[in-house]
Each structure stands twice: as C-alpha cells, then as structure tokens.
C-alpha cells in the first residue's frame, strides 16, 4: 500500500510524495528534494530534519521520546507540533500526513 505525504515548503508550495509502510519521513522528504539535511543520519544528534506536523495529524504520531524532545529544544522555529522527521516511521494510518518545512530549514549539502 502506498502512503501519501504532503510537504509544504517555506514558500507555501506543496510537494506530494509517496512512501511505503515503514519508510522514514526524513528519507522520503530528502528523496522529494526538500531541505531536510539530516546531518546525524537519524541518530538524534541534531535538529536539521525538523518539521512541523499539521495539527490534525500530530496526535496520530507515536509520542516523541525524551531525547527527541531535547533535540527539538535546539530546532529553529520549533512549535508545539514540531517533530524530527527522522523519528517518524510511516504507517498506513498516516496516509495523507501533512508536514510543514520551517522557513529556517537549510540543507548545507546544497550550498
């Protein structure tokens, strides 16, 4: 089953991506060309994959760990529904997920 994810970039443009059950949101976003650097490659040692989850989807995600919450303290533009995309594994229940890329996001790999 294909899982649909909608990313909204800092200019308000939408990028639709397709994923499979178990795919990681960071990797899906990177494959779609979004500025999600993921410097630590999912080890929760940075906040360069920070996304803001649409409010209607936030409570459907698994709860953030204490380590993730600690890293979000360093994320520029963090909000109540902020998460690290590397910590979101996609499931069929998340089909239609919408996340926003903060305007502060910069992918240093592209500079």
C-alpha positions in Angstrom: 0.0 0.0 0.0 1.3 3.4 -0.9 1.3 6.1 1.7 0.7 9.7 0.6 2.6 12.5 2.3 2.2 16.2 1.6 5.1 18.5 2.4 4.5 22.3 2.5 7.7 24.3 2.0 8.5 27.7 3.4 7.0 29.4 0.4 3.7 27.6 0.8 4.2 25.3 -2.1 3.1 21.7 -1.7 5.2 18.7 -2.6 3.5 15.4 -2.7 5.4 12.3 -2.0 4.6 8.6 -2.0 6.0 6.2 0.6 5.7 2.6 1.7 4.8 1.2 5.1 7.9 1.5 7.3 9.6 4.3 5.3 11.2 7.0 7.3 9.8 10.6 6.8 13.3 12.1 6.6 14.3 9.8 3.7 11.0 10.4 1.9 11.5 14.2 2.2 15.1 14.0 1.0 14.0 11.9 -2.0 11.4 14.5 -2.8 14.1 17.2 -2.9 13.2 19.0 0.3 15.7 20.9 2.5 15.8 18.2 5.2 19.5 17.8 5.8 19.5 15.1 8.5 23.2 15.7 9.3 23.3 13.0 12.0 21.5 10.4 9.8 18.7 9.7 12.3 20.8 9.4 15.4 19.0 12.3 17.2 22.3 14.3 17.4 21.0 17.3 15.5 17.7 19.0 14.6 18.4 19.5 10.8 15.4 17.4 9.9 12.9 19.4 12.0 9.3 19.5 10.5 6.1 21.0 11.8 3.3 18.4 11.7 -0.1 19.7 10.8 -2.2 19.9 14.0 -4.8 17.3 12.8 -2.0 14.7 12.4 0.1 15.4 15.4 -1.8 13.2 17.9 -1.7 10.3 15.4 2.1 10.0 15.6 3.9 7.9 18.2 4.9 10.0 21.1 8.3 11.7 20.9 11.0 10.3 23.1 12.7 12.5 25.8 15.8 12.5 23.5 13.8 13.8 20.6 12.2 16.5 22.8 15.7 17.6 23.9 16.9 17.9 20.3 13.7 19.9 19.4 14.8 22.5 22.0 17.6 23.4 19.5 15.4 23.5 16.4 14.9 26.9 14.9 11.3 27.9 14.7 10.1 24.9 16.8 6.4 24.8 17.7 4.1 22.7 19.7 3.6 20.2 16.8 7.3 20.1 15.9 9.0 16.7 15.4 12.2 15.3 14.0 11.4 13.7 10.6 14.0 11.0 11.2 11.9 9.8 14.1 8.7 9.3 12.1 8.2 5.9 10.5 5.3 5.9 8.2 2.4 3.5 8.6 -0.9 3.1 6.7 -2.6 5.1 9.5 -0.5 8.1 8.4 -1.7 8.0 4.8 -2.4 11.7 3.9 0.1 13.1 6.5 0.9 16.8 6.1 4.0 18.4 7.4 5.5 21.9 7.0 9.2 22.6 6.4 10.2 25.6 8.6 11.5 28.7 6.8 14.7 28.3 8.9 15.5 25.0 7.3 18.7 25.0 5.2 20.3 21.9 3.6 24.0 22.6 3.8 24.5 19.8 1.2 23.1 22.2 -1.4 25.1 25.3 -0.6 
